[in-house]
Amino acid sequence: LENNRLHFFAVTTVNLSDGEQTNVTTVSAMPRPDTQGPAISNLCFKGQSLTNGLVLVQPGTITASANDRSGVSRLEFRINGELLTRDTGAGGQYACFWNVAQTPGDGPYALTVTALDTLDNSTAITVMPVVVLAVPPSPVITAPANGLVVNSPWLNVTGTADCYAASVMLYNNGSTAGPPVSVGGSGEFRMPVTLAEGTNRLSAVAVNRAGNGPTSAVVMAILDRSVPSTPSRVEATSRAGGVIRLDWWQGSGEQIRGYNIYRSSTPFSTTNDAVKINSSLIGSAPYEDLPSTDGKYYYRVTSVNIAGTESYLSAEVFADSDRVAPRVTSIEYQTDGNFRSNRYASGTIILTVNVSEKLEAVPFFSITRNNAPPITVDLTRQSDTIYRGSFAIVSGMQSGTAYALFSGRDPAGNRGTEVDAGGMIVFDTEGPRVTGLQVMPAAPIQNNSSVPATVTAVIVFDENDVPVSAPSLAYSLTLSQTTRTQVALTHLTETSWGGSFVLPAQAGLTNEILQFHFVGVDDLGNTGTSISAQSGF
């Protein structure tokens, strides 16, 4: 529509059949142009109403509200006529940051805010605040930590200050430590300083156009270039499992942060020729090291003071890493009695125990058997790896397999119990035993005094318990003939002998028992008389 011209308007209705009533009543209207700028309100500085004479002491944000029926395009903020910011705003709110620290000086400033709508209609308001810039607050030194002790005179001091400060000045013991340094966008600053020997009192001051702000809290840094004393009385001792224990002594009166230990498989005199085995400082002695492989290792220790200065290397010590337990390589047996292979009859057994390495003490040694008390053997050292002792096998001692039991420690403390060879012997103090007795005719035996009965007897032995020569077999009767009568025997098989005899005519006239008696000797000279089978018929 054209502004400033009268326009007529009418409304008709149309039914569902497209019939229209054309008789109308008109109305008239004349559009007029928008010539008014937006309305500005709520002009503030850092949330405080911005009016003439308002004193501004530090940078802050100017905010304002604006509205217009045609819509607000933007707000322009000017200081003494110079554009500071254009802001298109959001939700009718507009803002502009004014860093009053960058103004040329204190005094009144003309702040003009111009609001423009979408038709470029504008509204402007001007206020006259007064800038009286305050000095910046005290900065904070964040590094070094208070009381830090260092051994180098060069130190970087860092901290935070008012981000609108022009610069920061650093002081050491009350004197400037260098030229001022700039402040980063987030308020950070950094400055290298050269420390004096002893205590350095570091402080900082932020500076702007108004002058120097208050001094920060003092941070002390101590320069200590002294070399700590070298650890003394260093000792290296082998321990079980390949561990090497290190001990040392540090004199009193020094502030020691910790210790370093250097190791090598060969003698060394500088740290370049060895490996530092600790990843962080060791607090105190002792320290246990476990090298990856067994062998001889050399060690030196240094101390590190709280300034981080390392002492000279200590005296060199060495020890063996040994994680291999000792073992018996062989046991040799000698006897004054009879023996065959690994079987021993009654007699004194002298044994020689050979071990794989030197032991710290005489080892424990015993002979153990099932269901029998152990026999402790007192060993005597013959050399670093040879020990001797003795024990007795006596008649009547339980026969069977016996085992050697060993326990010894090497100088490193490793305990060993293994026996490679000679760990088993057999006690044999019993003679042969009849395990089977066959008699014909079978019991009860019928004897005729006119024609006495002939009896055949066969004795049988286990194949590992056969008499070394022909055994003796005799019989007796419980009533008619109590004396023993020998039976002539014939070797039937490898494990049996047999013979026949005629019963006396009077045998069995009254019921009685035919009893057999046996005597045999094995290959070790043990005599046996036992019949484990039925021996009376």
ABEGO torsion letter per residue (X at the ends): XBBGBBBBBBBBBBBAAGBBBABBBBBBBBBBBBABBBBBBGBBBGGBBBBBGBBBABBBBBBBBBBBAAEBABBBBBBGGBBABBBAEBGGBBBBBBBAAABABBEBBBBBBBBBBAAGBBBBBBBBBBBBBBBBBBBBBAOBBBGBBBABABBBBBBBBBAABABBBBBBGGBBAEBBBBBBAAGBBBBBBBBBBEBBBBBBBBBBAAEBBBBBBBBBBBBBABBBBBBBGBBBBBBBGGBBBBBBBBBBGBBBAEBBBBBBABBBABAAABBBABABBBABOBBBBBBABBEBBBBBBBBBBAAGBBBBBBBBBBBBBBABBBBBABBBBBBABBBBEABBBBEBBBBBBBBABBBABBBBBBBBBBGBBBBBBBBBBABAABBBBBBBBBBGBBBEBBBBBBBBBBAAGBBBABBABGABBBBBABBBBBABBBBOBBOBBBBBAABBBBBBBBBBBBAAABBABBBBBBBBBAAABABBBBBBBBBABAABBBBBBBBBAABGABBBBBBBBBBBBBAAGBBBABBABBABX
